[in-house]
Amino acid sequence: MKQSIEKGFITPQPVFIIATYDENGEADAMNAAWAGQIGGNHLSISLSPHKTTENLKAIGEFTVSFATAEQVAACDYVGIVSKNKVPDKLEKCGFTVTKSDKINAPVIDQLPVAIECKVIELQEEFNETRVVAEIVGMKADEEVLTDGKVDLSKVRPIMFDSSLLCYREIGDNLGGAWDAGKKFM
Ligand SMILES: Cc1cc2nc3c(=O)[nH]c(=O)nc-3n(C[C@H](O)[C@H](O)[C@H](O)COP(=O)(O)O)c2cc1C
């Protein structure tokens, strides 16, 4: 029998590592799980006040890297510590960056896939800033490509489990989308 649970949540939640520059060109990164894709070319992220939030408002461009099983500790660290308090937070967890050739934002070298985004709207709602952004490009290391496509079995992205407050690796390919269901046709 189903029981009522006190608080509802959705799953899977992503683990996005948002990387920005501030007005002095200093790179920062933070972990964001309250985020998702809107249609084919846009995404939204729900942000509290952070150094990253200030950077996004000032610069308007950022990258989103997919957190990976290999870098789980570093990805968690950037979600615990603020650059406002620890200016060398990226160096401390072993992250280095390369500036995107498309936008004014850093790409984290240790994470294999990043999307490049431009802010198109900032909505103040529910005591949060909802950033709506356009995806303008994507970078992926050659090692995680199969036939020119990003191969998630090579990336090993992780998700945030907001029930048990932990990270989980995203699992196996269970069948084709728009295809597995055809057996009932
Ligand atoms: C698993 C996890 C998910 C998080 N998701 C969000 C989020 O979606 N929005 C947000 O504002 N902060 C989120 N945070 C908190 C920020 O990542 C954190 O406050 C970070 O230290 C901000 O860094 P900054 O001040 O250098 O920008 C999350 C933290 C963790 C560990």
The ligand as an SDF file (V2000), in Angstrom:
LIG
                    3D

 31 33  0  0  0  0  0  0  0  0999 V2000
   24.2040   18.8500   -4.3910 C   0  0  0  0  0  0  0  0  0  0  0  0
   24.1740   20.3540   -4.3850 C   0  0  0  0  0  0  0  0  0  0  0  0
   23.2480   21.0020   -5.1950 C   0  0  0  0  0  0  0  0  0  0  0  0
   23.1400   22.3900   -5.1740 C   0  0  0  0  0  0  0  0  0  0  0  0
   22.2240   22.9960   -5.9880 N   0  0  0  0  0  0  0  0  0  0  0  0
   22.0880   24.3450   -5.9570 C   0  0  0  0  0  0  0  0  0  0  0  0
   21.1300   24.9780   -6.7960 C   0  0  0  0  0  0  0  0  0  0  0  0
   20.4660   24.3650   -7.6440 O   0  0  0  0  0  0  0  0  0  0  0  0
   20.9910   26.3430   -6.6650 N   0  0  0  0  0  0  0  0  0  0  0  0
   21.7520   27.0680   -5.7890 C   0  0  0  0  0  0  0  0  0  0  0  0
   21.5670   28.2950   -5.6990 O   0  0  0  0  0  0  0  0  0  0  0  0
   22.7060   26.4960   -5.0130 N   0  0  0  0  0  0  0  0  0  0  0  0
   22.9020   25.1530   -5.0880 C   0  0  0  0  0  0  0  0  0  0  0  0
   23.8720   24.5520   -4.3260 N   0  0  0  0  0  0  0  0  0  0  0  0
   24.7400   25.3790   -3.4690 C   0  0  0  0  0  0  0  0  0  0  0  0
   25.9260   26.0640   -4.1820 C   0  0  0  0  0  0  0  0  0  0  0  0
   26.5710   25.1650   -5.0810 O   0  0  0  0  0  0  0  0  0  0  0  0
   26.9450   26.5500   -3.1160 C   0  0  0  0  0  0  0  0  0  0  0  0
   26.3320   27.4630   -2.2410 O   0  0  0  0  0  0  0  0  0  0  0  0
   28.2650   27.0960   -3.6630 C   0  0  0  0  0  0  0  0  0  0  0  0
   29.1890   27.0920   -2.6120 O   0  0  0  0  0  0  0  0  0  0  0  0
   28.1840   28.4940   -4.2560 C   0  0  0  0  0  0  0  0  0  0  0  0
   29.4800   28.8570   -4.6620 O   0  0  0  0  0  0  0  0  0  0  0  0
   29.9160   30.3580   -5.0650 P   0  0  0  0  0  0  0  0  0  0  0  0
   29.4890   31.2680   -3.9270 O   0  0  0  0  0  0  0  0  0  0  0  0
   31.4030   30.2790   -5.2310 O   0  0  0  0  0  0  0  0  0  0  0  0
   29.1940   30.6810   -6.3260 O   0  0  0  0  0  0  0  0  0  0  0  0
   24.0150   23.1550   -4.3480 C   0  0  0  0  0  0  0  0  0  0  0  0
   24.9680   22.5000   -3.5690 C   0  0  0  0  0  0  0  0  0  0  0  0
   25.0530   21.1080   -3.5930 C   0  0  0  0  0  0  0  0  0  0  0  0
   26.1050   20.4060   -2.7580 C   0  0  0  0  0  0  0  0  0  0  0  0
  1  2  1  0
  2  3  1  0
  2 30  2  0
  3  4  2  0
  4  5  1  0
  4 28  1  0
  5  6  2  0
  6  7  1  0
  6 13  1  0
  7  8  2  0
  7  9  1  0
  9 10  1  0
 10 11  2  0
 10 12  1  0
 12 13  2  0
 13 14  1  0
 14 15  1  0
 14 28  1  0
 15 16  1  0
 16 17  1  0
 16 18  1  0
 18 19  1  0
 18 20  1  0
 20 21  1  0
 20 22  1  0
 22 23  1  0
 23 24  1  0
 24 25  2  0
 24 26  1  0
 24 27  1  0
 28 29  2  0
 29 30  1  0
 30 31  1  0
M  END
$$$$
